[in-house]
């Protein structure tokens, strides 16, 4: 539990307890089968290192893979890891909010909400996400009692075993192929950050800039969160939504100054996710015999959607945008590699200035013209 300035902004322990209590149970699996799944995921993560390095031609320059551990976790383990990450990442913002709350006319209103309510709300969101994430590279992973800290300031790779088993059963695909396919995607993220030493600091700087620009006036925050709640409840009058069918929570709470930062973050995340999808499919035919079937069924699963509540939550949390990032980013990577080859694409990792803009993600030829033709002139 975190206490800042004598008042607790978020009851982190309650967030963990709430999410763990509400998260859906995992698939029915014997203890022996569970051990086999964990062991296989670890083997696939290790084997993926060489596959991804060879395909991407990216060699670690910063933290080595052994400095960024692979952890196979259950849903509760994923929850604990992400609460620890949120706690670390949001610390400056919470301190800023606490300082403002003590002097703001709306401070009493925000204070009445209390850290426990905030902890419960965070726990509810995490319980929703914990049954859906197959794997995750924790870029900003703090130490915890349950999970080992990465070395050299790197991250750590999480593979969520029950979710992998659930999806492979739902899709009715070869489980061994599917587990390797998932490992290839997540290992690509680890390779991105170990192979590009400046990337972690750059991304952290962008996120902190976004948080620094947050309007922390309590009444304003409450009003914007109320908008988000109305969006989730479907109470927005028909015909008054935006072109994309409503705004996500991130879009609602941002200030004008944050829009530029969010555009850069969106471009980077599209690049990272699209690159991982491209690598996963590029390596796949060599080592995953049923990659075609897996990709087709997985794409169909993404497109099917879910219940109205599930769709509303996805929109509110910005998960629809994340799905677009996979698609748009993969198209960008494929177009660039087709035009200038893998070594030409890898110029994207030279510096923050060679990262694509949000507009260039949609128009890869513009990135090629800017980065390649300028360098050659």
C-alpha positions as CSV (number, residue, x, y, z in Angstrom):
1,X,0.0,0.0,0.0
2,X,1.3,3.4,-1.0
3,X,1.0,6.5,1.2
4,X,2.0,9.8,-0.3
5,X,2.0,13.0,1.7
6,X,0.1,11.3,4.5
7,X,-2.8,10.2,2.4
8,X,-3.1,7.0,0.3
9,X,-4.0,7.7,-3.3
10,X,-4.3,4.0,-4.4
11,X,-4.7,1.0,-2.2
12,X,-2.4,-1.2,-4.3
13,X,-2.9,-4.3,-2.1
14,X,-6.7,-4.0,-2.5
15,X,-6.2,-3.7,-6.3
16,X,-4.3,-7.0,-6.3
17,X,-6.9,-8.7,-4.0
18,X,-9.8,-7.4,-6.0
19,X,-8.4,-8.5,-9.4
20,X,-7.4,-11.9,-8.0
21,X,-10.8,-12.5,-6.6
22,X,-12.7,-11.4,-9.7
23,X,-10.5,-12.9,-12.4
24,X,-12.1,-15.8,-14.3
25,X,-10.8,-19.3,-13.4
26,X,-8.3,-20.7,-15.8
27,X,-8.9,-23.8,-18.0
28,X,-9.4,-27.2,-16.4
29,X,-5.9,-28.7,-16.4
30,X,-4.1,-31.3,-14.3
31,X,-1.1,-30.4,-12.1
32,X,1.1,-32.6,-14.3
33,X,-0.1,-31.1,-17.5
34,X,0.4,-27.6,-16.1
35,X,4.0,-28.4,-15.2
36,X,4.5,-29.7,-18.8
37,X,3.0,-26.5,-20.3
38,X,5.3,-24.3,-18.1
39,X,8.4,-26.3,-19.1
40,X,7.5,-26.2,-22.8
41,X,6.9,-22.4,-22.7
42,X,10.3,-21.9,-21.1
43,X,11.9,-24.1,-23.8
44,X,10.2,-22.2,-26.6
45,X,11.2,-18.8,-25.1
46,X,14.8,-19.9,-25.1
47,X,14.7,-21.4,-28.6
48,X,13.0,-18.3,-29.9
49,X,16.0,-16.1,-29.1
50,X,18.1,-17.5,-31.9
51,X,15.2,-17.7,-34.4
52,X,14.3,-14.0,-33.8
53,X,17.9,-12.8,-33.9
54,X,18.6,-14.6,-37.1
55,X,15.5,-13.3,-38.9
56,X,15.7,-9.7,-37.6
57,X,19.5,-9.4,-37.7
58,X,19.3,-7.6,-34.4
59,X,22.0,-8.4,-31.9
60,X,21.7,-7.3,-28.3
61,X,23.8,-4.2,-27.5
62,X,22.3,-3.5,-24.0
63,X,20.9,-6.1,-21.6
64,X,21.5,-9.7,-22.7
65,X,18.5,-12.1,-22.6
66,X,19.8,-13.6,-19.3
67,X,19.5,-10.1,-17.8
68,X,15.8,-10.0,-18.8
69,X,14.3,-13.1,-17.3
70,X,11.5,-15.2,-18.8
71,X,8.7,-15.9,-16.3
72,X,5.8,-18.3,-16.9
73,X,3.0,-17.1,-14.7
74,X,-0.7,-17.7,-13.9
75,X,-3.3,-14.9,-14.0
76,X,-2.7,-13.9,-10.4
77,X,1.0,-13.6,-11.2
78,X,0.3,-11.4,-14.1
79,X,-1.9,-9.2,-11.9
80,X,0.8,-8.8,-9.3
81,X,3.4,-7.9,-11.9
82,X,1.3,-5.3,-13.5
83,X,0.2,-3.7,-10.3
84,X,3.9,-3.4,-9.4
85,X,4.5,-1.8,-12.8
86,X,1.7,0.6,-12.5
87,X,2.8,1.6,-9.0
88,X,6.3,2.4,-10.3
89,X,5.2,4.2,-13.5
90,X,2.5,6.3,-11.9
91,X,4.4,7.4,-8.8
92,X,5.3,10.9,-10.1
93,X,1.7,11.5,-11.3
94,X,0.3,10.4,-8.0
95,X,2.6,12.6,-6.1
96,X,1.6,15.5,-8.3
97,X,-2.1,14.7,-7.8
98,X,-1.7,14.5,-4.0
99,X,0.1,17.9,-3.9
100,X,-2.7,19.4,-6.0
101,X,-5.5,17.7,-4.0
102,X,-4.5,19.2,-0.8
103,X,-5.0,22.7,-2.2
104,X,-7.7,22.2,-4.8
105,X,-11.3,23.3,-4.3
106,X,-12.3,19.9,-5.6
107,X,-9.8,18.0,-3.4
108,X,-12.5,17.0,-0.8
109,X,-14.5,15.4,-3.6
110,X,-11.6,13.4,-4.8
111,X,-10.6,12.6,-1.3
112,X,-14.0,11.2,-0.6
113,X,-13.6,8.7,-3.4
114,X,-10.7,7.3,-1.4
115,X,-7.8,5.0,-2.1
116,X,-9.9,1.9,-1.5
117,X,-12.4,2.8,-4.2
118,X,-9.6,3.5,-6.6
119,X,-8.0,0.2,-5.6
120,X,-11.2,-1.7,-6.3
121,X,-11.6,0.0,-9.7
122,X,-8.1,-0.7,-10.8
123,X,-8.6,-4.3,-9.6
124,X,-11.7,-4.7,-11.7
125,X,-9.9,-3.5,-14.8
126,X,-7.0,-5.8,-14.2
127,X,-9.3,-8.8,-13.7
128,X,-10.8,-8.1,-17.1
129,X,-7.3,-8.0,-18.8
130,X,-5.7,-10.9,-16.8
131,X,-7.7,-13.6,-18.7
132,X,-6.8,-12.1,-22.1
133,X,-3.1,-11.5,-22.2
134,X,-1.0,-14.3,-23.7
135,X,2.4,-12.7,-23.0
136,X,4.0,-9.4,-22.2
137,X,7.4,-7.8,-22.2
138,X,7.5,-5.7,-19.1
139,X,9.7,-2.8,-20.1
140,X,9.6,-1.1,-16.7
141,X,9.7,-4.0,-14.3
142,X,10.4,-3.2,-10.6
143,X,11.6,-5.7,-8.1
144,X,9.0,-7.6,-6.0
145,X,8.9,-10.4,-3.5
146,X,7.1,-12.7,-5.9
147,X,8.9,-11.9,-9.2
148,X,12.7,-11.6,-9.7
149,X,13.9,-8.2,-10.8
150,X,15.7,-7.9,-14.2
151,X,19.3,-7.0,-14.3
152,X,21.0,-4.0,-16.0
153,X,17.9,-2.0,-15.9
154,X,16.2,-4.2,-18.5
155,X,12.7,-5.7,-18.5
156,X,11.3,-9.2,-18.1
157,X,9.2,-11.4,-20.3
158,X,6.0,-12.8,-18.9
159,X,4.1,-15.7,-20.6
160,X,0.6,-16.4,-19.1
161,X,0.3,-20.1,-19.2
162,X,-3.5,-20.6,-18.5
163,X,-4.3,-18.0,-21.2
164,X,-2.1,-19.7,-23.8
165,X,-3.8,-23.1,-23.0
166,X,-7.3,-21.5,-23.1
167,X,-6.7,-19.9,-26.6
168,X,-5.1,-23.0,-28.1
169,X,-8.1,-25.0,-27.0
170,X,-10.6,-22.5,-28.2
171,X,-8.9,-22.3,-31.7
172,X,-8.4,-26.1,-31.8
173,X,-4.8,-25.8,-33.1
174,X,-1.7,-27.8,-32.4
175,X,-0.7,-26.8,-28.8
176,X,3.0,-27.2,-29.3
177,X,3.0,-25.0,-32.5
178,X,0.8,-22.4,-30.9
179,X,3.0,-22.1,-27.8
180,X,6.1,-21.6,-30.0
181,X,4.2,-19.1,-32.1
182,X,3.3,-17.0,-29.0
183,X,6.9,-17.2,-27.7
184,X,8.2,-15.9,-31.0
185,X,6.0,-12.8,-30.8
186,X,7.0,-12.0,-27.2
187,X,10.7,-12.8,-27.8
188,X,10.7,-10.2,-30.6
189,X,9.7,-7.6,-28.0
190,X,12.6,-8.7,-25.8
191,X,15.0,-8.5,-28.8
192,X,13.7,-5.0,-29.6
193,X,14.6,-3.6,-26.2
194,X,17.9,-5.6,-25.7
195,X,19.0,-4.8,-29.3
196,X,18.2,-1.1,-29.2
197,X,19.7,0.3,-26.0
198,X,18.1,3.8,-26.2
199,X,14.6,2.5,-26.8
200,X,13.6,1.9,-23.2
201,X,14.7,5.3,-22.0
202,X,13.0,7.0,-24.9
203,X,9.7,5.2,-24.3
204,X,9.9,6.0,-20.6
205,X,10.6,9.6,-21.3
206,X,7.6,9.9,-23.7
207,X,5.3,8.2,-21.1
208,X,6.5,10.5,-18.3
209,X,6.0,13.5,-20.5
210,X,2.5,12.4,-21.2
211,X,1.9,12.0,-17.4
212,X,3.5,15.3,-16.6
213,X,1.1,17.0,-19.0
214,X,-1.9,15.4,-17.3
215,X,-4.5,17.9,-16.0
216,X,-4.6,17.0,-12.4
217,X,-7.3,19.3,-11.3
218,X,-9.5,16.9,-9.3
219,X,-12.8,18.2,-10.6
220,X,-11.6,18.1,-14.2
221,X,-10.4,14.5,-13.8
222,X,-13.7,13.5,-12.2
223,X,-15.7,15.1,-15.1
224,X,-13.6,13.3,-17.7
225,X,-13.9,10.0,-15.9
226,X,-17.7,10.6,-15.8
227,X,-17.6,10.9,-19.6
228,X,-15.8,7.6,-19.7
229,X,-18.3,5.9,-17.5
230,X,-21.2,7.3,-19.7
231,X,-19.4,6.0,-22.7
232,X,-19.1,2.5,-21.1
233,X,-22.7,2.5,-20.1
234,X,-23.8,3.4,-23.7
235,X,-25.5,6.5,-22.5
236,X,-24.0,8.8,-25.2
237,X,-27.0,10.0,-27.3
238,X,-27.2,8.2,-30.6
239,X,-25.4,10.1,-33.4
240,X,-23.2,12.1,-31.0
241,X,-20.2,9.7,-31.0
242,X,-17.1,10.4,-33.0
243,X,-16.2,8.7,-36.2
244,X,-14.5,5.8,-34.3
245,X,-17.7,5.2,-32.2
246,X,-16.6,7.0,-29.1
247,X,-13.4,7.8,-27.3
248,X,-11.2,5.6,-25.1
249,X,-10.3,6.5,-21.6
250,X,-6.8,7.7,-22.7
251,X,-8.4,9.9,-25.3
252,X,-10.9,11.4,-22.8
253,X,-8.4,12.3,-20.1
254,X,-5.7,13.8,-22.3
255,X,-5.0,17.5,-22.5
256,X,-4.3,19.3,-25.8
257,X,-0.5,19.1,-25.1
258,X,-0.8,15.4,-24.7
259,X,-2.2,14.8,-28.2
260,X,1.2,15.2,-29.8
261,X,2.9,12.9,-27.3
262,X,0.1,10.3,-27.7
263,X,0.6,10.4,-31.5
264,X,4.3,9.6,-31.1
265,X,3.5,6.9,-28.6
266,X,0.9,5.4,-30.9
267,X,3.4,5.3,-33.7
268,X,6.1,3.6,-31.6
269,X,3.7,1.0,-30.3
270,X,2.4,0.3,-33.8
271,X,5.9,-0.3,-34.9
272,X,6.8,-2.6,-32.0
273,X,3.6,-4.7,-32.2
274,X,3.6,-4.8,-36.0
275,X,7.3,-5.8,-36.1
276,X,6.5,-8.6,-33.6
277,X,3.7,-9.9,-35.7
278,X,5.8,-9.7,-38.9
279,X,8.7,-11.6,-37.2
280,X,6.3,-14.2,-35.8
281,X,4.9,-14.9,-39.2
282,X,8.3,-14.7,-40.9
283,X,10.0,-17.2,-38.7
284,X,6.8,-19.3,-38.4
285,X,7.1,-21.3,-41.7
286,X,10.6,-22.5,-40.8
287,X,9.7,-23.7,-37.3
288,X,5.9,-23.8,-36.8
289,X,4.5,-26.2,-39.3
290,X,0.8,-25.2,-38.8
291,X,1.5,-21.4,-38.8
292,X,-1.0,-20.8,-41.6
293,X,-3.8,-22.4,-39.7
294,X,-2.9,-20.7,-36.5
295,X,-2.7,-17.2,-38.1
296,X,-6.0,-17.7,-39.9
297,X,-7.9,-18.8,-36.8
298,X,-6.3,-16.2,-34.6
299,X,-7.3,-13.4,-36.9
300,X,-10.8,-14.7,-37.1
301,X,-10.9,-14.7,-33.3
302,X,-9.8,-11.1,-33.2
303,X,-12.4,-10.1,-35.7
304,X,-15.3,-11.9,-34.1
305,X,-15.4,-9.6,-31.1
306,X,-17.3,-10.5,-28.0
307,X,-20.3,-9.4,-25.9
308,X,-21.5,-5.8,-25.8
309,X,-19.9,-5.3,-22.4
310,X,-16.7,-6.8,-23.5
311,X,-16.7,-4.6,-26.6
312,X,-17.4,-1.5,-24.4
313,X,-14.6,-2.3,-22.1
314,X,-12.2,-2.9,-25.0
315,X,-13.1,0.5,-26.3
316,X,-12.9,2.3,-23.0
317,X,-9.4,0.8,-22.3
318,X,-8.2,1.5,-25.8
319,X,-7.8,-2.2,-26.7
320,X,-9.5,-1.6,-30.1
321,X,-6.6,0.8,-30.8
322,X,-4.1,-1.9,-29.8
323,X,-5.6,-4.2,-32.4
324,X,-5.3,-1.6,-35.0
325,X,-1.6,-1.2,-34.0
326,X,-0.9,-4.8,-34.8
327,X,-2.5,-4.5,-38.2
328,X,-1.2,-1.1,-39.2
329,X,2.3,-1.7,-37.8
330,X,2.6,-5.1,-39.6
331,X,1.6,-3.5,-42.9
332,X,4.3,-0.8,-42.3
333,X,7.0,-3.3,-41.6
334,X,6.1,-5.5,-44.5
335,X,6.0,-2.6,-46.9
336,X,9.4,-1.3,-45.8
337,X,11.1,-4.7,-45.9
338,X,9.7,-5.4,-49.3
339,X,11.1,-2.1,-50.6
340,X,14.5,-1.8,-48.9
341,X,15.1,-5.2,-47.2
342,X,15.6,-6.1,-43.6
343,X,18.8,-4.1,-43.2
344,X,17.1,-1.1,-44.7
345,X,14.2,-1.5,-42.3
346,X,16.6,-1.8,-39.4
347,X,17.5,1.8,-39.9
348,X,14.4,2.5,-37.9
349,X,16.3,1.6,-34.8
350,X,19.1,4.1,-35.4
351,X,17.7,6.9,-33.1
352,X,14.4,8.4,-32.0
353,X,14.6,10.6,-35.1
354,X,14.4,7.6,-37.4
355,X,11.3,6.2,-35.7
356,X,8.2,6.5,-37.9
357,X,5.6,9.1,-37.2
358,X,1.9,8.2,-36.9
359,X,1.4,9.5,-40.5
360,X,4.3,7.4,-41.8
361,X,2.9,4.3,-40.2
362,X,0.0,4.7,-42.6
363,X,2.3,5.8,-45.5
364,X,5.5,3.7,-45.4
365,X,6.8,5.3,-48.6
366,X,7.1,8.6,-46.7
367,X,9.3,7.1,-44.0
368,X,11.5,5.5,-46.7
369,X,11.8,8.8,-48.5
370,X,12.6,10.7,-45.3
371,X,15.1,8.2,-43.8
372,X,16.7,6.5,-46.8
373,X,16.8,9.2,-49.5
374,X,17.9,11.9,-47.0
375,X,20.7,9.6,-45.9
376,X,21.7,8.8,-49.4
377,X,21.7,12.4,-50.7
